Amino acid sequence: MTALTQAKGTPSFKAAIHIVEQLRQRGFRAYFAGGCVRDLLMGHTPKDYDVATNARPETVMMGFDRTFSVGAHFGVVIVCSADKAAGCEVLTEVATFRADGEYVDGRRPLEVSYAEQPEDDVQRRDFTINGMLLDPIGITDDNFQDHLLDFVHGQQDLQAGILRAIGNPQRRFEEDKLRMLRAVRFAARFDFTIEEQTMRAIQQQASTITQVSNERIRDELTKMLTEGHAKRAFELLDETGLLQYVLPEVAAMKGVEQPPEWHPEGDVWIHTLLLLDKLPAGVKGTLAWAALLHDVGKPPTFRAPDPADPKPRIRFNGHADVGATITRAIMNRLRFSAADIDQVVSLVENHMRFGDVKHMKQSTLKRFFRLNNFPEHLALHKLDVTSSHNLLEMYDYAKAEFEKAPEEVYKPTPLLTGRDLIEAGLKPGPRFKQLLQDLEDAQLEGHITTREQAINLLRDLMAKLPQETR
């Protein structure tokens, strides 16, 4: 089945072609535009479709039952289409042909003027591979080329594997600074080469990427990390000069040596790239960000070998704790959700603990298993060791112990609670908390299994307390 044949059966295609048909019946021009055309040419089924038309926004909104404006000033309307058979609602972006005016904020034009001809509209778009239009009415695999409108030689660049800005690349990136990150992402995603003048323009304007909101930077970086080509994306971020401005803490990893007995692969940057190379498309964002940042604490904690040390070697004392602090600062800066921040910080903070799993007390090991989404901690550890010394003994042990223990084993219902301690005559305070932990330790170690045993242990522990702390 071809990409076009498969696409025709999707709700998003059906919704978009219905919009084109309705606009055509009212005398307007309308085409599929942008990424969906690129994807079809590459043999991929698009996730969604954009429509470009010479109908003005107000006309588009009057022509469909459910619409809303996301930027009518810039000619953009969302049309909502119900697909009863699929049981879903499809949202299609419809944009009026336009020619943009002057840009002053690196994101939006001060004003736009609407255009009648599609060839005028595509000149304002970002890259040639995203600048093609497609007439979907009556299209088949056999006549596909006859329905393609390519005013910017996008198909030629697509076939040659080139990512090229439309027109003057300096101007394209001055118009929207985010396009520099998008260039990196598309080049990495499709394994394309960034055209020479386009690359030079990015390098010259790299420092201006800070004009883009942190939220938009976050979203592009997350896509780079989760689309299956993270290593290449971050190599390009470095080559373009963007990395030092969007993630200076990651750029600082370059050239930071590591002890060769544990890291034969090279410095912290090379090690991190190897982790990124193992991230599959669709990987969860928290794991991807943790893979990127797990060693972000190494540059500030680097210590060269001390000749006075009996075993002199490079050290990164406390790098996991320092890295957790830096990670929280980065993710707060990029405005991640609190839940995502907490998870990535936990992954970074705990990634070195696997080295001790065979020597942990049962109570310590079981508390380790309680970390939120422990399988994600396991996944990060495997990425880490397979990108360095490749010793999987601790991973295999932790994975086996975790998988054979049902949740009630490492997260049992407490035999006694704080209320029980209060009824026994104890006052809340620092020792109160310690007693609860001692009781839980005994339960996790298997020394006590019943409430009666817990009460007896509590009596023994209380007997050892100084009178004034009871």
Secondary structure as UniProt FT lines:
FT   HELIX           3..8
FT   HELIX           11..25
FT   TURN            26..27
FT   STRAND          30..33
FT   HELIX           35..41
FT   TURN            42..43
FT   STRAND          50..53
FT   HELIX           57..62
FT   STRAND          67..71
FT   HELIX           72..74
FT   STRAND          76..83
FT   TURN            84..87
FT   STRAND          88..96
FT   STRAND          98..100
FT   STRAND          112..114
FT   HELIX           118..122
FT   TURN            123..124
FT   HELIX           128..130
FT   STRAND          133..134
FT   TURN            137..138
FT   TURN            141..143
FT   HELIX           144..147
FT   STRAND          148..149
FT   HELIX           154..160
FT   STRAND          162..163
FT   HELIX           169..175
FT   HELIX           178..190
FT   STRAND          193..194
FT   HELIX           196..205
FT   HELIX           206..211
FT   HELIX           214..226
FT   TURN            227..228
FT   HELIX           230..240
FT   HELIX           243..246
FT   HELIX           248..251
FT   TURN            252..255
FT   TURN            260..262
FT   TURN            264..265
FT   HELIX           268..277
FT   TURN            281..282
FT   HELIX           285..293
FT   TURN            294..297
FT   HELIX           298..301
FT   TURN            307..308
FT   TURN            317..318
FT   HELIX           319..333
FT   TURN            334..335
FT   HELIX           338..350
FT   TURN            351..352
FT   HELIX           353..359
FT   HELIX           362..369
FT   TURN            372..373
FT   HELIX           374..386
FT   TURN            387..389
FT   HELIX           393..404
FT   HELIX           407..410
FT   HELIX           418..423
FT   TURN            424..425
FT   HELIX           430..445
FT   HELIX           451..463
FT   HELIX           467..469
//
